[in-house]
Structures are given as C-alpha cells and as structure tokens.
Amino acid sequence: MIAENSDRGWHTPGAELAWSESVGFRFADPASRLGVVARLGVHPNEGSVDVAIDIFMPDGSFVAVRQIGPWRDGVAPLIEGFEIQAVESEDRWRLFCDGAAHSLPEAAVADQPAAWKSSRIERVILELEWQACAEPLQSGGGGTRFTQAGRMRGEMWVSGDHFILDVPALRDRSWGPRRLELPESRALLCCLADGEGGFEIETLRREGESAPGTSGWIVIGGEARALAELELVEDGEGSAVQGLRASLGLLDAAKLSREARVIVMAPLPGRRNDAAFLLRECFVEWAGEGGTALGFAELLSRT
C-alpha cells in the first residue's frame, strides 16, 4: 500500500491536453470546530494552475477562495498571494494564502447564484506547515493517487477571526489525464483521527459499470489496513444530508461500522463536458469504537 518513491514528487506531464496533477489538504480543529479543504491543481498542457480553499467556519458560514493563474514550465506552480509547495522534502509542505475570498452566511446556500452575488468579500490569510506522520498510502484505482497522514501547524486569519492550529491533517496527491465524462456517482470519506482509527475510503461508479470500484485504508492497531468495500446510507431529505452510516469492508472480509453527524454541508453544483453534477461537501464528526473525530465526506452525483 505504500506509495513508490518515484510517485512522491511532481510528475512528467503526459501528452494529453487534460493531463493534470493536484495536491490537496484536509484538516480540522476540534477546539474551534473549524474545517478546511485546500487544493492546488496544475494543468501544464493547458498552461494554467488553480487554487481552491473551502473553509467551514465555526458559526456555520462558508468561505471560499478561488484563484487561477498561468503555468510556467520549469518553475514552482505559484499564484500571487498563494503557495502550496513542498519544503525541503515531500514530507513537509508550506501553505500560504493572503487574498480575497467570498463569504456566505451559511454553507447550505452555496448552490444559489444569488447568494454568491451578494456574498461578503473577506480577507483570508494562511501561514501553515504540514508535516508527515506516516508513509504515503496508495488510494484510488490505477495507482495514480495517494494519501498521507500528518499534522498541520500554524496560524489562520479569516476576516477578524484568528486560529492557532496544531491538528491532524491528510495530504493527497493525484496525477494523470482527467476523464471528461462524469462518473455516475462518487463518495470519498475521511476521518482525521490522530493515528488510531483514521481512515480514507473512496467508491466510484462509472457509466456502464455493474458495481462501483472501492479502495482506501484504515489505521487499526497502529497499522494501515486496506479497505475494499463501502456500504453507505444517507440520512436526510432531497439533496440535504444530516448523517451518514458507513460499513467499511476490509480485504479479509471483516466489517467495521462508522456513523457521522454532518456539522455543515455545502452543495456545490458544476458542469463537466456538458453534464451537470452536484458535489455535496460535508464537514462531519465520525463516531466509532475509539470515540469521535472530525472529518469530511464528498458526495458527487449527476443532476
């Protein structure tokens, strides 16, 4: 399950126009109930890079940073005022942001264009460093994605709110040509338990497939074990979701149960290749045998 050393740096782009590489971080603060998802996307054959930072604030509001800049071959992928870059080695990363963001009074209205038009403009500053605490683990099909547990330390300012962080965080990395067709559905779940009980699992169903592909890992007894099955039940009405019940299947056929209470959900609509989708990005609290821990759930479906 451990990622190859050759997969841990930036990869040589393929010839496909849609070839891309991304680095993402998910972290949450149990003390303040702050949740953050940050991602850098590099698209060398399209000549662009983009940054997306979603912040679930403790009061239920939702703050989103979106920036696009040019890609320059042979230099670090940077956008003015933003940086997500390895420091000395792949086991240390710096996250820096000083820029404008849109703030919604509640995450639940993120699918309403009128809410974005009337959103407040906030200043967001991140001065953070992520340090690996474990080996990177292969995640997702095809061997072109891995995740790695670590800690995020530093400071954040969102408008007038100041957060000092020293919290568990997951880093993920993926690369290769982007598929233009939308999957029928996709669910990615992660639990940010500090060591024991932490997990990530993804299930992806593409058009014409009889069953979804599933992959992931969970830390049991200090060891990362492979997950190969996910049965997911949502509690809620319509596109809203208030809770999740997950049955996680290990390769040895053992089953584990986890339940999540959704703290905040942001419904994020989009389009790909003329097909519409809805991504429900959820900040959640997981409960299991070892107690509770914060995490995230990304639920994508066609609309």
N, C-alpha and C positions, 0 to 999 in steps of 0.2 A: 504493500500500500504506500510505501514511502516514495515520494517523487524523485525522479532521477536528477542528479546534479546538473545535467545539461538542460533541464527544464526550468531552472530557477532564475535565469537571467532573461533579458529581453531576447526575443526570438527573431531569426531572419525572416522577413516577410515572404509569404508565398506570392505567386504571380496573380492571384485572384484580386479583382478590384475591391471586393468586400472583405478582404483579409483584415483582421484586427486583433488587437491584444488589449486586455484590460487588467487592472489591479484594483481590488476593492477591499474595504474595511468595514466591519460591523462591530459596534461597541455600545455599551450601555452602562449607566451609572446607577447602581442600586440605591444609593443615598438620596439622589435628587430625582430619580425616575426620568432621566434624560436618555434618549436613544438616538443613535447616529448611524447612517449608512452613507459612505463616501466612496466614489468610484472615479478612476481615470481611464478613459478609453483612447487608444491610439489607433489611427487609421492611416497608415503610411501611404498606401496606394491611392487614397482619396485626398491626401495632403492635409489632414486635419487631426486635431486632438480635442477631447471634450472632458469636462469635469462636471459631475453631478453629486451634490451633497444634500441629503434629506435629513432634517433634524426634527425629531418628535420632542417637543418641549414639555416640561412637567405639568404645565397648565392645560395641556391638550391642544395647543396651537401647533401649526406645522410650518416649518421654514425650509425653503428650497433654494439652493444655489445652482445655477446652470450657466456654464460658460463654454464657448467654442473658440479655438484658436488654430493657427496654421501649424502644420508639421514641417519641421526642418530636418532633413536626413543628417544623421551623424551627431546630433546633439540631444540632450535630455528633453523629453517632452514637457514643455512648460507653457503655461498661460500666465500673463502678467497678473500678479496678485495671488497666484495659486501654485502649489507644488505638492506633488505626491511622488516621492523619489527615494530610492534606496540610499542608505548612508553607510559607506564603507563596505557593507555586505548585504546580501538578501535578507539577513536576519534582523536588520534594523532599517526602519523606514521613517522618513520625515513627512508629516502632513502640515502644510502651511496654507492658510487662506486669509486674505484680507480684502473683502469685496462686498458687493451688494447682494441681497437676497430678497425674495418675496416671502411675506409672512401672511398666512391665513389664520383667522381666529380659531378655526377648528379643522382638523385633518379631514373630517367627513365630507367637506365641501370641495375637496381637491378635484373632483370630476366636473365642476361647474365653471365654465369660462368666465362668467360674470364675477365669480369670487376672485379669480386671478386678476381681472382688470381693476378691481377695487382694492387689491391687496396692498398692505403697507410695505414700504421698502426699508429693510433693516440692514445694518452693518454686521457682518459675521467675521470673526477673527478666530482662527485655529492656530495654535502653536503646540503641536503634538508630536510625539515619537512613539512608534510601535516597536516592541522588542519581542522576538520569537521566544516561546517557552517550550516548543515541541518541534518534531520533524514535520515537514510538509507532507500531507497525505493526498494521494490521488483521489479525485472526486469527479463524478460525471463520466459519461461514456467516452471512449476514444482516446483516453489518456492525455487530453489537452486542457485539463483543469485540475487545480489542486487547491486545498485549503490548509491553513496553518494557524494553530492557536498561539496567542501571545498576550501581551499587556500593552495598553495604551496609556501613556503618561503625558501630562502637560496641562495646558490651560485653553479654555474656550470663552469667547465673549459673543453673546447673541443680543444685539442692541445693548441694553443696560445690565443684562444678566451675566454673571461671571461663574464659571465652573472650573474647579481644580480636579483633575482626573488621574486616577491610578486604578484602572479597571481591566477586566478580561476583554479580549478583542480577537476576532477572527480576521485573518487576511485570506483573500482568494485571488487566484490568477488564472486567466483563461486566454487561449490564443487559437488562431486558425480562421478559415473563411466563414463569415457569417452566413447562415442559411436564411434565404429570403422568405421562404414560406413559414407561416406561423405554425407552431405546434397546436394540436387540439387542446392540450392543457399542460400546465407545468406547475409543480409545487416545490418550493425549496424551503426547508425548515432548519433553523439553527438554534442551539441553546448555548448561552455563553457562561455555562458553569465553569468555575475556575479549576480546571483539571477534571476530577471525577464527575461523570455524568454529562459532560459537554458532548454535543453531537451536531452533525450536519447531515442531512439526507435530502436527495432530490429525486423526484419522479417526473418523467417526461413522456408524453404520448404524442406521437406524430400521426398525421393523416394516413389511414390505411393500415396502421399497426393494430394488431389484435389485443395487445397488452402494453402497458407503459414500461419503459426502462427505468430501473431504480438503482441508485448507488449512494454510498455515504459511509459514515463511520460514527462510532460512539466510544467514549472512554469508559472502560469497566475495569476496576482493579488496577488502575494506573496504566492500562494497555489499550491502544486503539483497536477496536474490533470492527470488521467490515459489516455494513448493513446492506441488505439486498432486497428488502421488501418494505413498502409503506402502505398501510391502510389508513385513510384519513377521512374523518367525519367532521363536518362543519356544523356549528350551532349558530343559527341566525335566520333572518328572513331576507329574501331577494339577494342583492349583491353584498349586503352587510354581513359581517361575521362577528359574533361576540365570543366564540370559543372554538377550540379545536380539540379533537380526540385522536391521537395518533397511536397506531400499533406498529412498532418497529420490528422487522424480522431480521435476525442475524443469519449468517451463512450456515450455521449449524442447526437452523430451524427453530432456535429459541426465539421467544417473543417478549418484547418489552412494551409497556404502556406508558404514554405520557399525555397529560392534558394541559392545555394552555388557555389562559384567560387573556382575551385581547384587550390591551390597555388603550391603544389608539389604532385606527385603521385609516389609511389614505388611499382612496380609489383613484388610480392614475390611468386614464384612457390613452390610447395611442393607435397608430396605424403602421402596418408593415406590408409592403408590396400590395397596396390597395385592400388589405384585410384589416378590420378593426379588432382591437383587443382591449381588455381591462386587466390591469395589474393592481391587485389589492395588496398593498404593502402594509403589513401589520407589525406593530411593536407589541410583544406578548410577554407574559410571565408563565413559564413552564413549571409544572408540578410533577414530581416523580418520587421514587423511593428515597432519594437523598435529600429531599426538601424542594425548595423553589429556586429558580434562576431566571433571569431575563433573557430574551432572545428575539428572533424575528421570524416571520413567515411571509413568503412571497407567493401569491396565488394568481396565476395568469390563466385567462380563458378567452376564447373568441367571443365576440359580440355581434 
